């Protein structure tokens, strides 16, 4: 009997406030993950501002972040858009874990990128920042349709993403991430079901 396929993903939210929309969306993803996929949300609230002087004796929160990413098969990153750019929280976290340059734990790490905004654009302008950053870390960005989650005052309610269309688009990008992980790790390709005749 074939052993069930499993994946371990880590989620990073680019907002650390108590009512974080990004975290609410990650929590929704956690609850609707495909079978065999485990998503752990890492809290970035305790990660200090990047300081190269601290690299010789890393803060405990940074060590924990590095361990969480290193032990994962891939990452889901959700950033709000601030001033037409990505969240400083996400940028700071990636600055910590992207060293040493071109030889960090992010090299060949699969990542799915999402952005959020109260505006209808959904943080689309921050997408470019995130793509550029993860290209520089030699990470493997999941290909497919970008997912920018806009109108969050309506699409996110009571700590949940409730827009079913956005949930379906998000799951499609997560499936693309899983395919990228299969390719990176040399796993067999996913067998896609044929449409009913």
Residue pairs with C-beta under 8 A, 6 or more apart in sequence:
4 35
4 36
5 36
5 187
6 36
6 37
6 38
7 36
7 37
7 38
7 73
7 74
7 178
7 181
8 38
8 40
8 71
8 72
8 73
9 33
9 37
9 38
9 39
9 40
9 72
9 73
9 74
9 75
9 76
9 177
10 39
10 40
10 41
10 42
10 68
10 69
10 72
10 74
10 75
10 76
11 26
11 29
11 30
11 39
11 40
11 41
11 42
11 75
11 76
11 77
11 78
12 42
12 44
12 75
12 76
12 77
12 78
12 90
12 93
13 20
13 22
13 23
13 25
13 26
13 41
13 44
13 78
13 89
14 22
14 44
14 77
14 78
14 79
14 80
14 86
14 87
14 89
14 90
15 21
15 22
15 23
15 80
15 87
15 89
16 43
16 44
16 45
16 89
19 159
21 80
21 116
21 152
21 156
22 78
22 79
22 80
22 87
22 116
23 41
24 156
24 159
24 160
24 161
25 78
25 114
25 116
25 149
25 156
25 161
25 170
26 39
26 41
26 76
26 78
27 41
27 159
27 160
28 160
28 161
28 167
29 39
29 76
29 161
29 170
29 174
30 39
30 41
32 167
32 171
33 39
33 174
34 171
34 174
34 175
34 178
37 174
37 178
39 76
40 68
40 72
42 64
42 65
42 68
44 65
44 89
44 90
44 92
44 93
46 61
47 59
47 61
47 62
47 65
47 92
47 93
47 96
48 54
48 59
48 61
48 62
49 92
50 92
50 95
50 96
54 62
55 99
58 66
62 96
62 97
65 93
65 96
65 97
66 96
66 97
66 105
69 75
69 97
69 105
69 106
69 109
70 105
72 109
73 110
73 181
73 185
74 109
74 110
74 111
74 112
74 177
74 178
74 180
74 181
75 109
75 110
75 111
75 112
75 139
76 111
76 112
76 114
76 174
76 177
77 90
77 111
77 112
77 113
77 114
77 130
78 114
78 115
78 116
79 86
79 87
79 89
79 90
79 113
79 114
79 115
79 116
79 123
79 126
79 130
80 87
80 115
80 116
80 117
80 123
80 126
81 87
81 115
81 116
81 117
81 119
81 121
81 122
81 123
81 124
81 125
81 126
82 88
82 126
84 125
84 126
85 125
85 126
85 129
86 115
86 126
86 129
86 130
86 133
87 126
90 130
91 129
91 133
94 106
94 133
94 134
94 137
97 104
97 105
97 106
98 104
98 106
98 136
98 137
102 138
104 137
106 134
106 137
106 138
106 139
107 137
107 138
107 139
108 138
108 139
108 140
108 184
109 137
109 139
109 140
110 139
110 140
110 142
110 177
110 180
110 181
110 184
111 134
111 139
111 140
111 141
111 142
111 177
112 141
112 142
112 173
112 174
112 176
112 177
113 127
113 130
113 131
113 134
113 141
113 142
113 146
113 147
114 147
114 148
114 149
114 170
114 173
115 122
115 123
115 124
115 126
115 127
115 130
115 147
115 148
115 149
116 122
116 123
116 148
116 149
116 150
116 152
116 156
117 123
117 124
117 126
117 148
117 149
117 150
117 152
118 150
118 151
118 152
118 153
119 150
119 151
120 150
120 151
121 148
121 150
122 147
122 148
122 149
122 150
122 151
123 148
123 149
123 150
124 146
124 148
127 146
127 148
131 141
134 141
135 141
140 180
140 184
142 173
142 174
142 176
142 177
142 179
142 180
143 176
143 180
144 172
144 173
144 176
145 169
145 172
145 173
147 166
147 169
147 170
147 173
149 155
149 156
149 161
149 163
149 166
149 170
154 163
155 161
155 162
155 163
155 166
156 162
161 167
161 170
175 190
178 190
179 189
179 190
181 187
182 188
182 189
182 190
